[in-house]
Amino acid sequence: MFSFISFRAGMAFITAMLFATLFGRKIIDYLQKKQIGETIRDIGLEGQLAKKGTPTMGGIIIIIAIVVPMLLFSILDNIYTILMLIATIWMGCIGFLDDYIKVFRKNKEGLSGRFKIIGQIGLGLIIGLTLYLSPAVVIRENVGVQYTGDTEEVVLYRNYDFKSTQTTIPFVKNHNLDYADAFRSLGDKAQDWGWVLFILVTIFIVTAVSNGANMTDGLDGLATGSSAIIGVTLGILAYLSSNVNYASYLNIMYIPNAGELVVFAAAFIGSTVGFLWYNSFPAQVFMGDTGSLTLGGIIAVFAIIIHKELLIPILCGVFLVENLSVMMQVSYFKITKKRNGVGQRIFKMSPIHHHFQKPGNSGIQALVQWPLIAVPESKIVIRFWIVGLILAALTIITLKMR
């Protein structure tokens, strides 16, 4: 049975979920005993101060719940398994340092933003360079369609595997986009420069998605549930890309040996669903940066490995909007302050999920006052999950929309 990916993925999911729910309780009790609680600032949100003292750094539960089933059920010499475990532990360490400084050093700023960025760039370099240098990282390109009869089509693949900077792009006839195409004028050196661009894109995506997940972690269960939805989608995409029959049916590139990523996705989903048992409203534990940076890093690296990184703006639309809301708010405030001497806001609060917690016309001068009535936290979370589900479905549909 262990030779079947479906069996190992199922066992990884069950093990991760059971660990997060059963052993997670012991970890939460330990965090409470050591008084590792969240420091809450009074920002005028209903129920915010009630969260003070809630155990944080619960991302440790997610990390262990991923690593344990991977050690038990995955093929550990698979290059993709190795990269995903590196991403999990690497981002977990960065998040842990940030939480440690906040909780034990009593520094609300946590780890310096400069060091976070350095850590994220470091992971991007490791992933990008490994995918470039490892001979085990190859694809089999779909090069055309042959029609048999009136309606039946057969996708033609090259008869060999090769290293490539190609990725999947939505809404176009041929799903493949090659980074090297940007350097066609360089002739034989185009492929080398394509890899340089690919590595830079990898660094950007790792940084952006991990920060997006971090921004989203502001309401009970929001980042956890959103990540679980994304994890299911990535698992489906990995399964389709690693199975030559399904890849052929969808006319997408085939990625040999990527089936092990399905096992990782199952562990990831199990850990987030299990953690949600305690993190749903009202939360008994917060994941902290230990969890949020790890979730974002995992999602980014997973998407890059299966050549679906350009689908991230759709799949991770919730993270994207959270990030953009902060950028827009800060930029508009600085611009208006420079022009008028008084900074103005676009939203009542940012990230955007806090905007919905504030009633309109409550004394905050903002361009957007809707909704006029504050939305309960649990309802905001559920609605964001629904949006995430719609985006996940749209991401999968793009494989046939061209």
C-alpha positions as CSV (number, residue, x, y, z in Angstrom):
1,M,0.0,0.0,0.0
2,F,2.9,2.3,0.7
3,S,3.7,2.3,-3.0
4,F,0.5,4.3,-3.7
5,I,0.7,8.0,-3.4
6,S,-3.0,8.2,-2.6
7,F,-2.6,5.9,0.4
8,R,0.5,7.8,1.8
9,A,-1.3,11.1,1.2
10,G,-4.3,9.9,3.1
11,M,-2.2,8.7,6.0
12,A,-0.2,12.0,6.0
13,F,-3.5,14.0,6.2
14,I,-4.9,11.8,9.1
15,T,-1.6,11.8,11.0
16,A,-1.1,15.6,10.7
17,M,-4.7,16.4,11.7
18,L,-4.6,14.0,14.7
19,F,-1.2,15.4,15.8
20,A,-2.4,19.0,15.6
21,T,-5.6,18.3,17.5
22,L,-4.3,15.8,20.1
23,F,-0.8,16.8,20.8
24,G,-1.6,20.4,20.0
25,R,-3.6,20.6,23.2
26,K,-0.5,19.7,25.2
27,I,1.6,22.3,23.4
28,I,-1.1,25.0,24.1
29,D,-1.2,24.0,27.8
30,Y,2.6,24.3,27.9
31,L,2.5,27.8,26.2
32,Q,-0.1,28.8,28.8
33,K,2.0,27.5,31.7
34,K,5.0,29.5,30.4
35,Q,2.7,32.5,30.0
36,I,3.7,32.8,26.3
37,G,0.7,35.1,25.5
38,E,-0.2,37.5,22.8
39,T,0.3,41.2,23.6
40,I,-2.7,43.1,22.3
41,R,-2.8,46.8,21.5
42,D,-6.0,48.7,22.0
43,I,-7.0,49.8,18.5
44,G,-10.7,50.2,19.3
45,L,-12.0,46.9,17.9
46,E,-14.7,45.0,19.6
47,G,-13.4,42.0,21.5
48,Q,-9.8,42.8,20.8
49,L,-8.7,43.2,24.4
50,A,-10.4,39.9,25.3
51,K,-7.7,38.2,23.3
52,K,-4.9,39.5,25.5
53,G,-2.9,36.7,27.0
54,T,-4.1,34.1,24.5
55,P,-1.1,31.7,23.9
56,T,0.9,32.5,20.8
57,M,3.7,30.8,18.8
58,G,1.1,28.1,18.0
59,G,2.7,27.8,14.6
60,I,5.0,25.3,16.2
61,I,2.0,22.9,16.2
62,I,1.6,23.3,12.4
63,I,5.3,22.8,11.7
64,I,5.6,19.6,13.7
65,A,2.3,18.3,12.4
66,I,3.7,18.7,8.8
67,V,7.2,17.3,9.5
68,V,6.2,14.2,11.4
69,P,3.9,12.6,8.7
70,M,6.4,13.6,6.1
71,L,9.1,11.7,7.9
72,L,6.8,8.7,8.2
73,F,5.1,8.6,4.7
74,S,7.2,10.5,2.2
75,I,10.2,9.5,0.1
76,L,12.9,11.6,1.8
77,D,15.4,11.5,-1.1
78,N,12.9,13.1,-3.4
79,I,14.3,16.6,-4.3
80,Y,10.8,18.2,-4.0
81,T,10.3,16.7,-0.6
82,I,13.6,18.0,0.5
83,L,12.9,21.5,-0.7
84,M,9.5,21.7,1.0
85,L,10.9,20.5,4.3
86,I,13.7,23.1,4.0
87,A,11.1,25.8,3.3
88,T,9.0,24.8,6.2
89,I,11.8,24.7,8.8
90,W,13.5,27.8,7.3
91,M,10.5,30.1,7.5
92,G,9.5,28.5,10.8
93,C,12.8,29.6,12.3
94,I,12.4,33.2,11.0
95,G,8.9,33.4,12.4
96,F,10.0,31.8,15.7
97,L,12.8,34.4,16.1
98,D,10.3,37.2,15.5
99,D,7.8,35.8,18.1
100,Y,10.6,35.1,20.6
101,I,11.8,38.7,20.5
102,K,8.2,40.0,20.9
103,V,7.3,37.6,23.7
104,F,10.5,37.2,25.7
105,R,12.4,40.4,24.9
106,K,9.2,42.4,25.2
107,N,10.0,44.2,21.9
108,K,6.7,44.8,20.1
109,E,8.5,45.3,16.8
110,G,9.9,41.8,16.8
111,L,12.6,40.8,14.4
112,S,13.9,43.7,12.3
113,G,12.2,43.9,8.9
114,R,15.7,43.9,7.4
115,F,16.5,40.5,8.8
116,K,13.1,39.1,7.8
117,I,13.7,40.2,4.2
118,I,17.2,38.7,4.3
119,G,15.8,35.4,5.5
120,Q,13.1,35.4,2.8
121,I,15.7,36.3,0.1
122,G,17.9,33.5,1.4
123,L,15.1,30.9,1.0
124,G,14.3,32.2,-2.5
125,L,17.9,31.8,-3.5
126,I,18.1,28.2,-2.1
127,I,14.9,27.2,-3.9
128,G,15.8,29.0,-7.2
129,L,19.4,27.7,-7.4
130,T,18.4,24.2,-6.4
131,L,15.8,24.0,-9.1
132,Y,18.4,25.4,-11.6
133,L,21.3,23.1,-10.6
134,S,19.6,19.8,-9.6
135,P,19.5,17.3,-12.4
136,A,16.5,15.7,-10.8
137,V,14.4,18.8,-11.5
138,V,13.0,18.4,-15.1
139,I,9.8,18.7,-17.0
140,R,8.3,17.1,-20.1
141,E,6.9,19.8,-22.4
142,N,3.6,19.6,-24.1
143,V,4.4,20.7,-27.6
144,G,1.1,20.3,-29.6
145,V,-2.2,18.7,-30.1
146,Q,-3.0,15.9,-32.6
147,Y,-6.7,15.4,-33.5
148,T,-8.0,11.9,-34.1
149,G,-11.4,11.9,-35.8
150,D,-13.6,15.0,-35.4
151,T,-13.4,15.7,-31.7
152,E,-10.9,13.6,-29.9
153,E,-7.5,15.2,-29.3
154,V,-4.2,13.7,-28.2
155,V,-1.6,16.0,-26.5
156,L,1.9,15.5,-27.9
157,Y,4.9,15.6,-25.5
158,R,8.6,15.7,-26.2
159,N,10.1,12.2,-25.9
160,Y,12.6,13.3,-23.3
161,D,12.7,15.2,-20.0
162,F,14.7,18.4,-19.7
163,K,15.4,21.4,-17.5
164,S,13.3,24.4,-18.3
165,T,12.3,27.9,-17.1
166,Q,8.8,27.4,-18.4
167,T,5.8,28.1,-16.2
168,T,2.1,27.9,-16.5
169,I,0.2,31.1,-17.5
170,P,-3.6,31.4,-17.4
171,F,-6.1,32.5,-20.1
172,V,-3.9,31.9,-23.1
173,K,-4.0,29.2,-25.8
174,N,-0.6,27.7,-25.0
175,H,-0.3,27.5,-21.2
176,N,3.5,27.6,-21.2
177,L,5.5,30.8,-20.8
178,D,9.3,30.6,-20.8
179,Y,11.2,33.2,-18.8
180,A,14.0,32.8,-21.4
181,D,11.8,34.3,-24.1
182,A,12.5,37.7,-22.5
183,F,16.1,37.3,-23.6
184,R,15.7,36.0,-27.1
185,S,18.0,38.6,-28.5
186,L,20.9,37.1,-26.5
187,G,20.9,33.9,-28.5
188,D,22.5,31.0,-26.8
189,K,22.7,32.9,-23.5
190,A,19.0,33.4,-23.4
191,Q,18.4,30.3,-21.3
192,D,21.0,31.2,-18.7
193,W,19.5,34.7,-18.3
194,G,16.1,33.1,-18.1
195,W,17.2,31.2,-15.0
196,V,18.5,34.5,-13.5
197,L,15.0,36.0,-14.1
198,F,13.4,32.9,-12.7
199,I,15.5,33.1,-9.5
200,L,14.6,36.8,-9.0
201,V,10.9,35.9,-9.5
202,T,11.3,33.1,-6.9
203,I,12.7,35.5,-4.4
204,F,9.9,38.1,-5.0
205,I,7.2,35.5,-4.7
206,V,8.5,33.9,-1.5
207,T,8.8,37.4,0.1
208,A,5.4,38.6,-1.2
209,V,3.4,35.5,-0.3
210,S,4.9,35.0,3.2
211,N,4.3,38.6,4.0
212,G,0.8,38.3,2.6
213,A,0.0,35.4,4.9
214,N,1.5,37.3,7.8
215,M,-0.8,40.3,7.1
216,T,-3.8,38.0,6.8
217,D,-3.2,36.5,10.3
218,G,-5.3,39.1,12.2
219,L,-8.6,37.4,12.8
220,D,-9.3,34.1,14.5
221,G,-8.9,31.3,11.9
222,L,-8.6,33.6,8.9
223,A,-5.0,32.8,7.8
224,T,-5.4,29.1,8.8
225,G,-8.6,28.5,6.9
226,S,-7.4,30.4,3.9
227,S,-4.2,28.5,3.8
228,A,-6.1,25.2,4.0
229,I,-8.1,26.1,1.0
230,I,-5.0,27.1,-1.0
231,G,-3.3,23.8,0.1
232,V,-6.2,21.7,-1.3
233,T,-5.9,23.6,-4.6
234,L,-2.1,23.2,-4.8
235,G,-2.4,19.5,-4.0
236,I,-4.8,19.0,-6.9
237,L,-2.5,20.9,-9.2
238,A,0.4,18.8,-8.1
239,Y,-1.5,15.6,-8.7
240,L,-2.6,16.7,-12.1
241,S,0.9,17.8,-13.1
242,S,2.6,14.6,-11.8
243,N,0.3,12.3,-13.7
244,V,1.0,12.1,-17.4
245,N,-2.6,11.0,-18.2
246,Y,-4.2,14.0,-16.4
247,A,-1.5,16.4,-17.6
248,S,-2.2,15.2,-21.2
249,Y,-5.9,15.6,-20.8
250,L,-5.5,19.2,-19.6
251,N,-2.7,19.9,-22.0
252,I,-0.3,21.1,-19.3
253,M,3.4,20.3,-18.7
254,Y,4.2,17.0,-17.0
255,I,6.5,17.1,-14.0
256,P,8.1,13.7,-13.3
257,N,8.5,12.7,-9.6
258,A,6.3,15.6,-8.4
259,G,3.8,13.2,-7.0
260,E,5.5,13.4,-3.6
261,L,4.2,16.9,-3.3
262,V,0.7,15.5,-3.0
263,V,1.8,13.8,0.2
264,F,3.2,17.1,1.5
265,A,0.0,18.9,0.5
266,A,-2.0,16.4,2.4
267,A,0.1,16.9,5.5
268,F,-0.2,20.6,5.1
269,I,-4.0,20.5,4.8
270,G,-4.2,18.1,7.8
271,S,-2.0,20.4,10.0
272,T,-4.0,23.5,9.2
273,V,-7.4,21.8,9.6
274,G,-6.2,20.3,12.9
275,F,-4.9,23.7,14.1
276,L,-8.2,25.3,13.2
277,W,-9.8,23.2,15.9
278,Y,-8.1,25.6,18.4
279,N,-7.6,28.7,16.2
280,S,-11.2,29.1,15.1
281,F,-13.3,31.9,16.8
282,P,-12.8,32.4,19.7
283,A,-9.2,31.3,19.3
284,Q,-7.5,29.3,22.1
285,V,-4.2,29.8,20.4
286,F,-2.6,32.1,17.9
287,M,-0.1,30.9,15.3
288,G,2.1,34.0,15.5
289,D,4.7,34.8,12.9
290,T,6.0,31.2,13.5
291,G,2.9,30.0,11.7
292,S,2.0,32.7,9.3
293,L,5.4,33.2,7.7
294,T,5.7,29.4,7.5
295,L,2.3,29.0,5.7
296,G,3.1,31.8,3.2
297,G,6.6,30.4,2.5
298,I,5.2,26.9,2.0
299,I,2.5,28.1,-0.4
300,A,5.0,30.1,-2.4
301,V,7.6,27.4,-2.8
302,F,5.0,24.7,-3.6
303,A,3.6,26.9,-6.4
304,I,7.0,27.6,-7.8
305,I,8.0,23.9,-7.8
306,I,5.0,22.9,-9.8
307,H,5.5,25.8,-12.2
308,K,2.2,27.4,-11.2
309,E,3.6,30.6,-9.6
310,L,1.9,32.9,-12.0
311,L,-1.5,31.6,-10.8
312,I,-0.7,32.9,-7.3
313,P,-2.4,36.3,-7.8
314,I,-5.6,34.4,-8.4
315,L,-5.2,31.5,-5.9
316,C,-3.8,33.7,-3.1
317,G,-6.1,36.6,-3.9
318,V,-7.0,37.1,-0.3
319,F,-3.3,37.4,0.7
320,L,-2.8,39.8,-2.3
321,V,-5.7,42.1,-1.3
322,E,-4.5,42.1,2.4
323,N,-1.0,43.2,1.2
324,L,-2.3,45.8,-1.2
325,S,-4.6,47.3,1.4
326,V,-1.6,48.0,3.6
327,M,0.5,49.4,0.8
328,M,-2.3,51.6,-0.4
329,Q,-3.1,52.9,3.1
330,V,0.5,53.7,3.9
331,S,1.2,55.3,0.5
332,Y,-1.9,57.4,0.5
333,F,-1.3,58.6,4.0
334,K,2.2,59.7,3.2
335,I,1.3,61.4,0.0
336,T,-1.6,63.4,1.5
337,K,0.4,64.3,4.5
338,K,3.2,65.7,2.3
339,R,0.7,67.6,0.2
340,N,-1.8,68.9,2.8
341,G,0.1,68.5,6.1
342,V,-2.5,66.0,7.3
343,G,-2.4,62.4,6.4
344,Q,-5.6,60.8,5.1
345,R,-6.8,57.2,4.9
346,I,-8.4,55.1,2.2
347,F,-9.8,52.5,4.6
348,K,-10.9,52.8,8.1
349,M,-8.2,50.4,9.1
350,S,-5.7,48.2,7.4
351,P,-5.1,45.3,6.7
352,I,-8.5,45.2,5.0
353,H,-10.1,42.7,7.3
354,H,-9.9,45.2,10.2
355,H,-11.7,47.8,8.0
356,F,-14.9,45.7,8.2
357,Q,-14.7,45.6,12.0
358,K,-15.1,49.3,12.2
359,P,-18.5,51.0,11.8
360,G,-18.7,53.7,9.2
361,N,-18.8,57.4,10.2
362,S,-17.2,56.5,13.6
363,G,-14.9,59.5,13.6
364,I,-12.3,58.0,11.4
365,Q,-11.7,60.1,8.2
366,A,-11.4,57.6,5.4
367,L,-12.4,57.6,1.8
368,V,-14.3,54.3,2.1
369,Q,-16.8,54.3,5.0
370,W,-18.8,51.2,3.9
371,P,-19.9,49.1,5.7
372,L,-21.7,51.5,8.0
373,I,-22.3,48.8,10.6
374,A,-19.4,46.8,12.0
375,V,-19.3,43.2,10.8
376,P,-18.7,40.5,13.5
377,E,-15.3,38.9,13.4
378,S,-16.6,35.4,12.7
379,K,-18.7,36.5,9.8
380,I,-15.7,38.4,8.2
381,V,-13.6,35.2,8.4
382,I,-16.3,33.0,6.9
383,R,-16.8,35.5,4.0
384,F,-13.1,35.6,3.3
385,W,-13.1,31.8,3.2
386,I,-15.9,31.9,0.7
387,V,-13.9,34.3,-1.5
388,G,-10.9,32.0,-1.1
389,L,-13.0,29.0,-2.3
390,I,-14.2,30.9,-5.3
391,L,-10.6,31.9,-6.2
392,A,-9.5,28.3,-5.7
393,A,-12.1,27.0,-8.1
394,L,-11.2,29.7,-10.6
395,T,-7.5,28.8,-10.4
396,I,-8.3,25.2,-11.3
397,I,-10.7,26.3,-14.1
398,T,-8.0,28.3,-15.7
399,L,-6.3,25.1,-16.7
400,K,-9.1,24.7,-19.3
401,M,-9.8,28.4,-19.9
402,R,-7.7,29.4,-22.8
